[in-house]
Amino acid sequence: MLGNQKSLADLKIGEKATIKSFKDEFMSLKLLEMGCLPNTEVTLCSIAPLGDPICIKVCDYCLSLRKAEAKTVLVTN
């Protein structure tokens, strides 16, 4: 984490956050198509037993992301 910047990968189960920006342009296009828009609230629903992938709730549906993908999404609480 840089300063107070937090990524989706840093959230705890049940924690809510708001998407602010993306670190990776290619990955951001994929995530935008799936509803991960700036200023959208997300909730971390679950983490796989070995820590990867994670499941987030966004726009009333669940989305699984690899930890590496989640690290490219910057959020605020």
Order of alpha helices (4+ residues) and beta strands (2+ residues): beta-beta-alpha-beta-beta-beta-alpha-beta
